[in-house]
Amino acid sequence: MTPNDAAAGTGPGGPDGRHGLDGTVALITGGANGIGAAVARRLAAGGARLVLADVDAERGTALAEELDAEFVRCDVREPADSRAAVAVAQDRFGGLDLAFLNAGVASGCGLDGDFDPELYRRAMAINVDGVVYGVHAALPALRARGGGNIIATASMAALTATPFDPVYGANKAAVVGLVRALGPNHAGEGIRINALCPSFADTDIIGPLKDHLEQTGFPILDVADVVEAFMAILAADGTGEAWYVVPGRVPEPFRFRGVPGPR
């Protein structure tokens, strides 16, 4: 890594908390609202150049104007949209150092009488396919920069049972499994791939559950706490990790127990 790379927070491993974010180019899917928008503001404050990718053109365009960023309409269910978003980063800012694959939805259905194949496919396509397509699109661009970071938003639903939305739990568990497998594959290229696993954060996605959570006294994460966890992932050295973010605890990688091997 050259001194200029270190000052910009780029080079092998990409941006991190030790070198700052000035000059870092970041793509954020689901960047118009919630966690994506909060991370965008934090990165922009550190000098990063941003591409905000979302289907919400109204909010995405407004936030891009606020942050002097670029907005691109992106439906993460479509591989071409993820490729186009990466191309915007390369064309507008000269490359890509960080991909935050954050777009996600609740399923809206269960697997009994409330099962809806269209809602099921929508949730799987956004929450799993969107990460797959995002990784596939980002890897060549990160490789061209000599390394970088991919962070995918999973959930604590990936690490514990979620009876209230089994489909959501399944697709977030898939994201964690994907990240854990990909991390070692690309470590030699200086590309770190990790998962962010927040508990219930105060965003639109918990709307149907928020009253129940408040009535039962279940703590709701402030989005700012999720942003701090995101920054901690950037500042760390690991890859293939799933970082939990729960109220009252310091975020860190979840320590999976070793799987029993053959005897």
Secondary structure, DSSP 8 states (H G I E B T S, - for coil): --HHHHHHT-STT--BTTTB-TT-EEEEETTTSHHHHHHHHHHHHTT-EEEEEES-HHHHHHHHHHHT-EEEE--TTSHHHHHHHHHHHHHHHS--SEEEE---------SSTT--HHHHHHHHIIIIIHHHHHHHHHHHHHHHTT-EEEEEE--GGGTS--TT-HHHHHHHHHHHHHHHHHHHHHGGGTEEEEEEEESSBSSGGGHHHHHHHHHHT---B-HHHHHHHHHHHHHS---S-EEEE-TTS--EE----------
